[in-house]
Every structure is written in structure tokens, then in C-alpha cells.
Amino acid sequence: MGSLGRHGDGWTFHSCGDWSGKIETIKRIPDLRMVDAAFSAATDPSPNNPARFAETLANTRIVLNARIGADADLVDIVKKLWNRGLKLIVVSYGQSPDAQARIYDRVPELCAGKRGQK
């Protein structure tokens, strides 16, 4: 399961498949700075539970690199992921340049709309 790589002053963890049930254990890796996970069927046939990651990683030093495909659920997934205190990078795939630009503009709006919410 997964891979661990050292970059700069900490570790990055990546795993394919749904490892939502292991996020509590993974976050205890000393000097863990980033996790990479898929959150849509377009990026993995067994995507992770976004709410679980948002809750577990909020108010930690860990950055979440969220891979989300070009499906219609992207907006809903980002809404479930965003949590005040979460360091979030959203990576989407399979978009035309115009569609990618719209997503790029939309993600901060989604997060701003939930500012102050948990």
C-alpha cells in the first residue's frame, strides 16, 4: 500500500485506492508534510472519502493534494473536501484548457463560500 518519499523538510505519502480508513494512522508519520489521494472515479476506481480527509487533516501541517477527474462531481467533491484549516491543492484532469481555466477560477469561490464553516 502506498509510497513514501522525502522532500525538503518532510515526507509525502501517496497511495492509490481508498485508504480513507487509514488516514488517522498515516497522519502520525513523523514529519509528514503532504498526502496525495484520488477523490473521483475518473482518477481512481476506488476513490477516497473526501469528508474523512477534510476532518482528519484540518488544522495540521499536512497538505492534501486532491486528484479529481473531469467529471460533474468535481464541484461537489471540492465542497466536501474544503474545511477551514485544511491546506488543499486541487488537481483536475481531462479538461480542455477553457474548462480547466473555469475550474481554476471556481475552486477559490467554492472555498470562500464556506469560509468560517467547519
N, C-alpha and C positions, 0 to 999 in steps of 0.2 A: 504494500500500500504506500503510495506517495513517494516523494523525494524531498530531500532537504539540502539546501545549498547556502553557503555563507557568502554574504555580500556586504562589504563595508563593515559596519559595527554590529551586524546581527544576521540572523538566519531567515530564509524564506522557505515556506513549505508549500508544496503543490501535490495534489492528488486528483486523479480522475475519479468519476463516480460520486455517489452520495456518501460523504463522510460527515454529515451533519451530526450524527450521534457520537463522533469522536472529537468534535471541536473543543470541548472542555479540556480534554487531555492534551490535544495539540497545543492549545494556547499556553500551557505550562512549560513548553520547551524554553529553556533559558535563552535569553537574548533573541527571541523570535520577534521579527520586525514586520513580516508580511506573510499572508496566506493567499494562495491563488486557488479559486474554485469556480466551477461552472454552475450556472443557475437557470439554464433553459435547455430544453431537449435539443435545440439546434447546436449547442456546444457540448453536450454530453447526454447519452441516452438515459442516464440516471442522475438528473440534476439535484443539487443541494436545496435544502430548505432555507430560503432567504431570511425568514423571521428568526430562525435559530442563530444564524450567523450575526445578524444585526444585534440581537440581545446579548450574545456572548462576547462580542468584540468591542462593543461600545465602551468608551472610557478606558481603553487600554492603549498601549503604544503600537499595537498591531494594525497594519494597513491591510484592508481587504481588496484584492484585485479580483473583481467580479466579472467573469466572462458570461456574456449574454448574447444570444444569437439575434438574428434579424426578424424574429417572429413578433406577432402582435402583442405578446405578453410582456415585452420589454418595459413599457411604462409601469405596468402593474408590479413587475419584479423589482424595479428600482424603488417604487413606493414602499414595498415590503422590506427592502434592504436598508433604506435610509433610517438612521436613528441618530439623534443628537449625540455627539461624542464618538461617532464612528468615522474612521478615516477610510474613505471609499474611493476606489478607482473603478469606473465602469468602462468595460471594453466590449464593444459590439462588433459583430462580424456579418458579412454577407450583404452589405448595404451598397447602394450606389453612392457616389460622392455627395450628391444633393441630399439623399436620405441621411447619410452619416452626419452631415452638417446640421440637419434639423434635430437629430438626436443629441448632438453635441450642445446645441442651444437649449434643448428641452430638459436635460438632466439637472442642471442647476436650478431651473424653475421648479421642478418636482421637489427637490431638496429644500429650497427656500420656502415652499408652501407648507412644509412640515416643521419649519424652524420652531424650536421651543417645545415640540412634542417629543415624546419618547417612543 
